[in-house]
Amino acid sequence: MSSRNSHNLIRVIQIKLDQFSEITGSVISWLLLLMMLVTSLVVFMRYLLNMGSIAMQESVTYMHGIVFLLGIAYALKKQAHVRVDILYQNFSIRTQALVDLLGTILFLIPFAAFVTWVSIEYVSFSWSLQESSPEPGGLPGVFLLKTLIPIMSITLMLQGISELIRNALIVLGSEKDLV
């Protein structure tokens, strides 16, 4: 395979990883609207109708968890994570890419791999119990929500690989190929 073909293949992989994060983020964003509506309904029922629903309250917690666990890769793609920009903002594009490249290699990918590794036993135990809410009237399927922990770290790692490719291309002087 020629250098140009391998470069194109790497770019296609990077684009596909970005597209996956975009689609996931777009789908998850609608959950925010649903979460807001259910929260409003819980408040309305509690304070105006003097009624409560543990299942509805827990559904908000589930949705909140889903948004954060499945939205983290999208946030990384959109550069929406918190960072210290005191020095970074004054760096050239290439130096910023180098900092991001090193951060991805030294911190993000090892962190995501570690979370995947340590969460597998935790999630497996939850599945073995078919864990559900301990609250009377609570929601079943806590094990399903916990399954999102390793999924989160895998999607974060995949987006990290996309960021690694993007930043490596910039550092190597191929930023003109980036969209």
C-alpha positions as CSV (number, residue, x, y, z in Angstrom):
1,M,0.0,0.0,0.0
2,S,1.4,3.4,-1.0
3,S,2.0,6.2,1.4
4,R,-0.8,8.2,-0.2
5,N,-3.3,5.3,0.1
6,S,-2.4,4.6,3.7
7,H,-2.8,8.4,4.4
8,N,-6.3,8.3,2.8
9,L,-7.3,5.2,4.7
10,I,-6.2,6.8,8.0
11,R,-8.3,9.9,7.1
12,V,-11.3,7.8,6.3
13,I,-11.0,6.1,9.7
14,Q,-10.7,9.4,11.4
15,I,-13.8,10.8,9.5
16,K,-15.9,7.6,10.4
17,L,-15.0,7.9,14.0
18,D,-16.0,11.6,14.0
19,Q,-19.3,10.7,12.3
20,F,-20.0,8.1,14.9
21,S,-19.5,10.6,17.7
22,E,-21.7,13.2,15.8
23,I,-24.5,10.7,15.4
24,T,-24.3,9.6,19.0
25,G,-24.3,13.2,20.2
26,S,-27.2,14.2,18.0
27,V,-29.3,11.3,19.3
28,I,-28.4,11.9,22.9
29,S,-29.2,15.6,22.6
30,W,-32.9,14.8,22.2
31,L,-32.7,13.0,25.6
32,L,-32.0,16.3,27.2
33,L,-35.4,17.6,26.1
34,L,-37.2,14.5,27.4
35,M,-35.3,14.8,30.7
36,M,-36.4,18.4,31.1
37,L,-40.0,17.4,30.4
38,V,-40.0,14.5,32.8
39,T,-38.3,16.7,35.5
40,S,-41.0,19.3,35.0
41,L,-43.7,16.7,35.3
42,V,-42.2,15.3,38.5
43,V,-42.1,18.8,40.0
44,F,-45.7,19.5,38.8
45,M,-47.0,16.3,40.3
46,R,-45.2,16.7,43.6
47,Y,-46.0,20.3,44.3
48,L,-49.3,20.9,42.6
49,L,-50.9,17.4,42.8
50,N,-49.2,16.2,45.9
51,M,-48.2,13.0,44.1
52,G,-44.8,11.4,43.6
53,S,-43.4,8.8,41.4
54,I,-40.1,7.1,42.2
55,A,-39.9,5.5,38.8
56,M,-40.2,9.0,37.1
57,Q,-37.6,10.4,39.4
58,E,-35.3,7.5,38.7
59,S,-35.9,7.9,35.0
60,V,-34.4,11.4,35.2
61,T,-31.4,10.0,36.9
62,Y,-31.1,7.3,34.2
63,M,-31.4,9.8,31.4
64,H,-28.8,12.1,33.1
65,G,-26.4,9.2,33.3
66,I,-27.1,8.2,29.6
67,V,-26.4,11.8,28.5
68,F,-23.1,12.1,30.3
69,L,-21.9,8.6,29.6
70,L,-22.8,8.5,25.9
71,G,-22.2,12.2,25.3
72,I,-18.6,12.3,26.5
73,A,-17.1,11.3,23.2
74,Y,-19.2,14.0,21.4
75,A,-18.0,16.6,23.9
76,L,-14.4,15.6,23.2
77,K,-15.0,15.9,19.4
78,K,-16.5,19.4,19.9
79,Q,-13.6,20.4,22.2
80,A,-16.2,21.1,25.0
81,H,-14.2,19.6,27.8
82,V,-12.7,21.8,30.4
83,R,-9.0,22.7,29.8
84,V,-6.6,25.2,31.1
85,D,-6.2,27.6,28.3
86,I,-3.8,30.1,29.9
87,L,-0.8,29.0,27.8
88,Y,-2.6,26.8,25.2
89,Q,-4.6,29.6,23.6
90,N,-1.3,31.4,22.7
91,F,0.3,28.4,21.0
92,S,0.4,27.9,17.3
93,I,-2.0,25.4,15.7
94,R,0.8,22.9,15.4
95,T,1.9,23.3,19.0
96,Q,-1.7,23.0,20.2
97,A,-1.9,19.8,18.1
98,L,1.3,18.5,19.7
99,V,-0.1,19.2,23.2
100,D,-3.4,17.5,22.3
101,L,-1.5,14.6,20.8
102,L,0.6,14.0,23.9
103,G,-2.4,14.5,26.2
104,T,-4.4,11.9,24.2
105,I,-1.5,9.4,24.2
106,L,-0.4,9.9,27.8
107,F,-3.8,10.5,29.6
108,L,-6.9,10.0,27.5
109,I,-6.3,6.6,26.0
110,P,-4.7,5.1,29.2
111,F,-7.6,6.5,31.3
112,A,-10.2,5.1,28.9
113,A,-8.5,1.7,28.8
114,F,-8.3,1.7,32.6
115,V,-12.0,2.5,33.0
116,T,-12.9,-0.2,30.6
117,W,-10.8,-2.7,32.4
118,V,-12.0,-2.0,35.9
119,S,-15.6,-1.6,35.0
120,I,-16.0,-5.0,33.4
121,E,-16.2,-6.9,36.7
122,Y,-18.4,-4.3,38.2
123,V,-20.8,-4.5,35.3
124,S,-20.6,-8.3,35.1
125,F,-21.6,-8.6,38.8
126,S,-24.6,-6.2,38.2
127,W,-25.7,-8.4,35.2
128,S,-25.4,-11.6,37.3
129,L,-27.8,-10.1,39.8
130,Q,-30.0,-8.5,37.1
131,E,-29.7,-5.5,39.4
132,S,-32.6,-3.2,39.7
133,S,-33.5,-0.2,41.9
134,P,-33.6,-0.9,45.6
135,E,-36.5,1.5,46.0
136,P,-40.1,0.3,46.0
137,G,-41.6,1.2,42.7
138,G,-38.2,2.0,41.3
139,L,-37.0,1.1,37.8
140,P,-35.5,-2.2,36.8
141,G,-32.4,-2.4,34.7
142,V,-29.8,-0.8,36.8
143,F,-27.5,-3.3,35.2
144,L,-28.2,-1.8,31.8
145,L,-27.3,1.6,33.0
146,K,-24.1,0.3,34.5
147,T,-23.3,-1.3,31.1
148,L,-22.9,2.2,29.7
149,I,-19.7,2.7,31.8
150,P,-17.4,0.5,29.6
151,I,-19.3,1.6,26.5
152,M,-18.5,5.2,27.5
153,S,-14.8,4.5,27.9
154,I,-14.8,2.6,24.5
155,T,-16.5,5.5,22.7
156,L,-14.2,8.0,24.4
157,M,-11.2,5.9,23.3
158,L,-12.5,5.8,19.7
159,Q,-12.9,9.5,19.6
160,G,-9.5,9.8,21.2
161,I,-8.1,7.8,18.3
162,S,-9.8,10.2,15.9
163,E,-8.3,13.2,17.8
164,L,-4.9,11.4,17.8
165,I,-5.1,11.0,14.0
166,R,-6.2,14.6,13.5
167,N,-3.5,16.0,15.7
168,A,-0.8,13.8,14.2
169,L,-1.7,15.0,10.7
170,I,-1.4,18.6,11.9
171,V,1.9,18.0,13.6
172,L,3.2,16.2,10.5
173,G,2.1,19.2,8.3
174,S,-1.0,17.6,6.7
175,E,-3.5,20.0,8.2
176,K,-4.6,21.1,4.7
177,D,-6.3,17.6,4.4
178,L,-8.5,18.3,7.4
179,V,-12.0,19.5,7.2
